[in-house]
Amino acid sequence: MTDPSRLINVLVVEDDLVDVKNIQRAFEKGRIDNPLFYAEDGLQGLETLRGDGMPRERRLVLLDINMPRMNGLEMLAELRKDPQLKATPVVVLTTSNDDRDRVEAYDLGVAGYLLKPVSFEAFVELMGAMNRYWALVEMP
């Protein structure tokens, strides 16, 4: 069980329900206790971060790039312009192995750029590694 003061509120911004389920299952299998919140695209992600439906402290955004309405990079650009949200850590979790996407994401201050693994076991390992890292990091 994770120390409650070290829990991280994770906003998953992802339009693919299979990937959302994989994240949920990976958290369960890896015994990751961090609360998960969901948004289907960048617009909904910003609304969630600006609204009252998610705690305002110890937040982390897991962000897909390829989404309708507002993609992940567009959301990230808007997030960085917002004085209330600009320090929010964001980790891109995507299938895009495009160097331009990676460079743009890092230019917009992502904390990491992760490619979605093909196998579920690799997905569980990736979520576990990410959880161990963020459990040690001092959050803004």
C-alpha positions as CSV (number, residue, x, y, z in Angstrom):
1,M,0.0,0.0,0.0
2,T,1.3,3.4,-1.0
3,D,1.8,6.1,1.7
4,P,-1.3,8.3,1.1
5,S,0.9,11.4,1.2
6,R,2.8,10.0,-1.8
7,L,-0.2,9.2,-4.0
8,I,-0.3,10.9,-7.3
9,N,-3.5,11.9,-9.0
10,V,-3.1,10.6,-12.6
11,L,-5.1,12.1,-15.4
12,V,-5.2,9.8,-18.4
13,V,-5.9,11.8,-21.6
14,E,-6.7,9.1,-24.1
15,D,-9.4,8.5,-26.7
16,D,-8.7,4.7,-27.2
17,L,-10.8,2.7,-24.8
18,V,-8.5,-0.3,-25.2
19,D,-5.5,1.7,-24.1
20,V,-7.5,3.1,-21.1
21,K,-8.4,-0.4,-20.1
22,N,-4.8,-1.5,-20.5
23,I,-3.7,1.4,-18.2
24,Q,-6.4,0.4,-15.6
25,R,-5.4,-3.3,-15.8
26,A,-1.6,-2.5,-15.6
27,F,-2.2,-0.3,-12.5
28,E,-4.2,-3.2,-10.9
29,K,-1.7,-5.9,-11.8
30,G,1.2,-3.7,-10.6
31,R,-0.7,-2.8,-7.4
32,I,-0.4,0.9,-8.2
33,D,-2.8,2.7,-5.9
34,N,-2.7,6.1,-7.6
35,P,-6.2,7.4,-8.4
36,L,-7.0,7.5,-12.1
37,F,-9.0,10.2,-13.8
38,Y,-9.9,10.2,-17.5
39,A,-10.4,12.6,-20.4
40,E,-11.2,11.6,-24.0
41,D,-9.2,14.4,-25.7
42,G,-7.2,17.6,-25.0
43,L,-10.3,19.8,-24.5
44,Q,-11.8,17.5,-21.9
45,G,-8.3,17.1,-20.3
46,L,-8.0,20.9,-19.8
47,E,-11.6,21.0,-18.5
48,T,-10.8,18.3,-16.0
49,L,-7.6,20.0,-14.8
50,R,-9.4,23.4,-14.5
51,G,-12.5,21.9,-12.8
52,D,-13.3,20.4,-9.4
53,G,-13.5,16.8,-10.4
54,M,-9.9,16.0,-9.6
55,P,-7.7,17.1,-6.7
56,R,-5.4,20.0,-7.4
57,E,-2.3,18.7,-5.7
58,R,0.1,16.0,-6.8
59,R,-1.1,15.7,-10.3
60,L,0.5,13.9,-13.3
61,V,-0.9,13.8,-16.8
62,L,-0.5,10.7,-19.0
63,L,-1.1,12.2,-22.5
64,D,-1.7,10.5,-25.8
65,I,-0.9,12.5,-28.9
66,N,-3.3,11.3,-31.6
67,M,-6.8,12.3,-30.5
68,P,-9.8,14.1,-32.1
69,R,-10.9,17.7,-31.4
70,M,-7.7,18.7,-29.6
71,N,-4.6,16.4,-29.8
72,G,-2.1,15.9,-27.1
73,L,0.5,18.5,-28.4
74,E,-2.2,21.1,-28.7
75,M,-3.4,20.4,-25.2
76,L,0.2,20.6,-23.9
77,A,0.7,24.0,-25.6
78,E,-2.5,25.3,-23.9
79,L,-1.5,23.8,-20.6
80,R,1.9,25.5,-20.6
81,K,0.2,28.9,-21.3
82,D,-2.1,28.6,-18.3
83,P,-0.4,30.1,-15.1
84,Q,-2.4,27.7,-12.9
85,L,-1.5,24.6,-14.8
86,K,1.9,25.2,-16.5
87,A,3.9,23.4,-13.8
88,T,1.8,20.2,-14.1
89,P,4.1,17.3,-15.0
90,V,3.1,15.6,-18.3
91,V,4.3,12.3,-19.6
92,V,3.4,11.5,-23.2
93,L,2.3,7.9,-23.7
94,T,1.8,7.3,-27.4
95,T,2.2,5.1,-30.4
96,S,3.9,8.0,-32.3
97,N,7.5,7.3,-32.9
98,D,7.8,10.4,-35.0
99,D,10.9,12.5,-34.2
100,R,8.9,15.8,-34.8
101,D,6.3,14.8,-32.2
102,R,9.0,13.9,-29.7
103,V,10.9,17.1,-30.2
104,E,7.8,19.3,-30.0
105,A,6.7,17.5,-26.8
106,Y,10.1,18.1,-25.2
107,D,10.1,21.7,-26.4
108,L,6.8,22.0,-24.5
109,G,8.3,20.7,-21.3
110,V,7.2,17.1,-21.0
111,A,8.7,15.0,-18.2
112,G,9.0,12.0,-20.5
113,Y,8.0,10.5,-23.8
114,L,7.0,6.9,-23.7
115,L,6.0,4.6,-26.5
116,K,3.1,2.3,-25.8
117,P,4.4,-1.3,-25.5
118,V,2.8,-3.9,-27.7
119,S,2.6,-6.6,-25.1
120,F,0.5,-6.3,-21.9
121,E,3.4,-7.5,-19.7
122,A,5.6,-4.8,-21.1
123,F,2.9,-2.3,-20.4
124,V,2.7,-3.5,-16.8
125,E,6.5,-3.1,-16.5
126,L,6.4,0.4,-18.0
127,M,3.6,1.5,-15.7
128,G,5.5,0.1,-12.7
129,A,8.7,1.8,-13.6
130,M,6.9,5.1,-14.1
131,N,5.1,4.7,-10.7
132,R,8.4,4.0,-8.9
133,Y,10.0,7.1,-10.5
134,W,7.1,9.4,-9.6
135,A,6.8,8.0,-6.1
136,L,10.4,9.4,-5.5
137,V,9.9,12.8,-7.3
138,E,9.0,15.9,-5.4
139,M,5.9,17.2,-7.1
140,P,5.3,20.9,-7.8
